[in-house]
Amino acid sequence: MELSMLTIEAFAHYMRGAVTLFFIFWCFKLYVYKRRNRMMKLLYYATLFLAFGFLKDAVFLFSEWKNSMLLNDVARTFDLLFIPLICSFFLEAARPGLVTNKKLVWALGVQSMFVAIFAVYPDETVISCALIMDFLMSLVTIIYVVIFSITYRKFISSNYSYRENIDVSWVVISCIVYFSTLFFFIFAFEETTWLSESMYDLFSIVLWTFLFLFARRHRVMRIFKQKEKPENAVTDELHGPEPVEEDQPQSYRDDILTERLTRLMEVNKVYLNPKVSLSEVALAIGSNKTYLSDYFNNSLNTTFYDYINRYRIAEACRIIDAMPSEGRKPMSAVAEVSGFNSLSTFNRYFVKVKGMSPKSYYLSKQISNH
């Protein structure tokens, strides 16, 4: 039994060293990415805080401080300052532009208040109040991240023809899993053990690896207002049509939009551009993105994302239909020339539209031809 406990303790020390090196490594990696956008900057600061937090716990390796309850409580109170930082990261990832310096300083200031109070009045009640504050802050963050992600997905669906690396599902999953697990460990292991510490360190490495990798490849798409200039410039060949007059009857305007959209898709084939946006298409047909989005949603009962991708699937089918029985193109090449920017999106949407995979579609065509 004693040997077993010594083994668990040794493993806990090993994991503590491993997770410390893990966060130090990512501090160096994220230092370059923090200039990319505010989301990555907040992630860098959060990682820097975690690395410092694990390093400071090295003081407990010294026998004279190892069992100091006061020092342990001071460390716990300081560690809780991390919650406003990670909350800010998740909120900024789900709603770009939401977290300002003023809001971040305010959130950190509120939590720092408990550190100051504990320095004057070192009592467990202060730590309990700090935990309650962090719990409420985390709960509010989860709720807002879910709400913001729904709004964000609607915006992406209405304004962009792709979702690869701009979808925020990973933010919602990471946020819920992180806070749920964090408070599970806090309440389930009120008295920290070597085993619980090892489990938490191992979980931290797994979760943060997932979070770092997804954050690094994520492209922030800000939800711009109607009067703001669209993010992407429109190519010259899309210019031309006179604006659709808003004082005309809606049925007349819809007919004009239908005619111009059909021409834009079938003649100009703008859907072959993997990153074509609603703003570009609206400008090309003499409309605006708000009216065009309403036209897709209300008149065509679809979204811009679905509308564009159905044209891409039709293009892919034409390419597959023309393939010989031998020497066929790889499906990744078909996806690329059809306007998709990823094979996974192409496969998923092909199944949605045709009820089968691209490969199955190709085989069925070959069988019917013979």
SULKA-V336471 format. One line per field, one symbol per residue. psi: psi as a letter, one per 40 degrees, with the letter a starting at -180 (. if undefined). burial: I if it has 9 or more other C-alpha atoms within 8 Angstrom, else O. A space follows every 50 residues. Layout:
BEGIN
psi = ???
burial = ???
END
This chain:
BEGIN
psi = dddddddddddddddddddddddddddddeddeeediddddddddddddd ddddddeedeehdeedehdddddddddddeedddddddddddddghedhi ddddddddddddddddddddggiddddddddddddddddddddddddddd dddddddeeieieheeifddddddddddddddddddddgdhhiddddddd ddddddddddddddddehhhhhhiideihidhihideeidiiihheeiid ddddddddddddddddddfeeehdfhidddddddefaiddddddddddde faiddddddddddddddddddeiidifiiiddddddeeeieidddddddd dddeeiidddddddddddd.
burial = OOOOOOOIIOIIOOIIOOIIIIIIOIIOOIIOIIIOIIIIIIIIIIIIII IOIIOOIOOIOOOOIIOOOOOOIIIIIOOIIIIIIIIIIIIIIIIIOOIO OOOIOOIIOOIIOIIOIIOOOIOOOIIOIIIOIIIOIIOOIIOIIIOIIO OIIOIIIIIIIIIOOIIIOIIIOIIIOIIOOOIIIOOOIOOOOIIIIIOI IIOIIOIOOOIOOIOOOIOOOOOOOOOOOOOOOIOOOIIOOOOOOOOOOO OOIIOIIOOIIIIIIOOOOOIIOIOIIIIIIIIIIIIIIOOIIIIIIOOO OIIIIIIIIIIIIOIIOOIIOOOOOOOOOOIOOIIIIIIIIIIOIIIIII IOOOOIIIOOIIOOIIOOOO
END
